[in-house]
Amino acid sequence: MPDLERMIDQAIHEEERELLRRMGEEPGFLNQAFGIFGGRTGWINAYLIVVQTLFFFAGVWAAWMFFAAGDAVTQLRWGLPAAVMLLMAVMIKMAVWPTVQTNRILRELKLIQLQLARRTGQAETPETTVD
């Protein structure tokens, strides 16, 4: 992999290096996590996070009641809902997580698109010739 990165670095012109320096590093985890609340699907992700949080806390409370129960029937009444709610919380979290990965990929694609636009802009620039 370092050979590929070295080849890419050699192919990048100084102007593009300056552009990459200005863009900075990849955003941190918290910036990426809070980035899911922007865009067209931001409200859906916010709703899913709220529902996921409610399922998680209800599942923890039901699990607490399960461990506090004295007989097997009461344990079943609290244990099964606890397991279901905690699994639902995990499933909703896993449904939201690909949005973070999608945002990362879109960021890289925009960078590639910018580089291609700059490169084609350089190729389309008419060269001045003296007749």
C-alpha positions as CSV (number, residue, x, y, z in Angstrom):
1,M,0.0,0.0,0.0
2,P,2.8,2.5,0.7
3,D,4.0,2.1,-2.9
4,L,0.5,3.0,-4.2
5,E,0.5,6.1,-2.0
6,R,4.0,7.1,-3.1
7,M,2.9,6.8,-6.8
8,I,-0.2,8.9,-6.2
9,D,2.0,11.5,-4.4
10,Q,4.4,11.7,-7.3
11,A,1.5,12.1,-9.8
12,I,-0.1,15.1,-7.8
13,H,1.0,18.5,-8.9
14,E,2.1,21.2,-6.4
15,E,-1.2,23.1,-6.9
16,E,-3.2,20.0,-6.0
17,R,-0.9,19.4,-3.0
18,E,-1.7,22.9,-1.8
19,L,-5.4,22.2,-2.3
20,L,-5.2,19.0,-0.2
21,R,-3.3,20.9,2.5
22,R,-6.1,23.5,2.7
23,M,-8.7,20.8,2.9
24,G,-7.0,19.3,5.8
25,E,-7.2,15.8,7.2
26,E,-10.3,13.6,7.3
27,P,-12.8,14.9,9.9
28,G,-12.6,13.3,13.3
29,F,-15.1,10.7,14.5
30,L,-17.4,13.1,16.3
31,N,-17.6,15.4,13.3
32,Q,-18.4,12.4,11.1
33,A,-21.0,11.2,13.7
34,F,-22.7,14.5,13.9
35,G,-22.5,14.8,10.1
36,I,-25.3,12.3,9.7
37,F,-27.8,14.9,10.9
38,G,-27.3,17.1,7.9
39,G,-28.6,16.8,4.4
40,R,-31.9,15.4,3.1
41,T,-32.0,12.4,5.4
42,G,-30.7,14.2,8.5
43,W,-34.1,14.3,10.2
44,I,-34.6,10.6,9.6
45,N,-31.3,9.8,11.2
46,A,-32.1,12.1,14.2
47,Y,-35.4,10.3,14.7
48,L,-33.7,6.9,14.5
49,I,-31.1,7.9,17.1
50,V,-33.9,9.1,19.4
51,V,-35.8,5.8,19.0
52,Q,-32.5,3.8,19.4
53,T,-31.8,5.6,22.6
54,L,-35.3,4.9,23.9
55,F,-35.0,1.2,23.1
56,F,-31.6,1.1,24.7
57,F,-32.7,2.6,28.0
58,A,-35.9,0.6,28.1
59,G,-33.9,-2.5,27.4
60,V,-31.4,-1.7,30.2
61,W,-34.3,-1.0,32.6
62,A,-36.0,-4.3,31.6
63,A,-32.7,-6.2,32.1
64,W,-32.4,-4.6,35.6
65,M,-35.9,-5.8,36.4
66,F,-34.9,-9.3,35.0
67,F,-32.0,-9.6,37.4
68,A,-34.1,-8.3,40.3
69,A,-36.9,-10.8,39.7
70,G,-37.2,-13.7,42.1
71,D,-39.1,-16.4,40.1
72,A,-38.7,-17.8,36.6
73,V,-42.0,-16.5,35.2
74,T,-41.2,-13.0,36.2
75,Q,-37.7,-13.3,34.8
76,L,-39.2,-14.4,31.5
77,R,-41.6,-11.5,31.6
78,W,-38.7,-9.1,31.9
79,G,-35.9,-11.0,30.2
80,L,-37.5,-11.5,26.8
81,P,-38.5,-7.8,26.3
82,A,-35.0,-6.8,27.6
83,A,-33.4,-8.9,24.9
84,V,-35.7,-7.8,22.2
85,M,-35.3,-4.1,23.0
86,L,-31.5,-4.3,23.3
87,L,-31.4,-6.1,19.9
88,M,-33.6,-3.5,18.4
89,A,-31.3,-0.7,19.7
90,V,-28.3,-2.5,18.1
91,M,-30.2,-3.0,14.8
92,I,-31.2,0.6,14.5
93,K,-27.6,1.7,15.3
94,M,-26.4,-0.6,12.6
95,A,-28.9,0.9,10.2
96,V,-27.6,4.5,10.9
97,W,-23.9,3.6,10.7
98,P,-23.7,3.2,6.9
99,T,-24.6,6.9,6.6
100,V,-21.3,7.8,8.2
101,Q,-19.4,5.6,5.7
102,T,-21.4,7.0,2.8
103,N,-20.5,10.5,3.9
104,R,-16.8,9.5,3.9
105,I,-17.0,8.0,0.4
106,L,-18.9,11.1,-0.9
107,R,-16.2,13.3,0.5
108,E,-13.5,11.4,-1.3
109,L,-15.5,11.3,-4.5
110,K,-15.9,15.1,-4.4
111,L,-12.2,15.4,-4.0
112,I,-11.7,13.2,-7.0
113,Q,-14.3,15.2,-8.9
114,L,-12.5,18.4,-8.1
115,Q,-9.2,17.0,-9.2
116,L,-10.7,15.8,-12.5
117,A,-12.4,19.2,-13.1
118,R,-9.1,21.0,-12.5
119,R,-7.2,18.6,-14.8
120,T,-9.8,18.9,-17.6
121,G,-9.8,22.6,-17.1
122,Q,-6.0,22.6,-17.7
123,A,-6.4,20.4,-20.7
124,E,-9.1,22.6,-22.3
125,T,-7.0,25.8,-21.8
126,P,-6.0,26.9,-25.4
127,E,-2.4,27.3,-25.8
128,T,-1.2,30.5,-27.4
129,T,0.6,30.0,-30.6
130,V,2.5,32.6,-32.5
131,D,1.8,32.5,-36.3
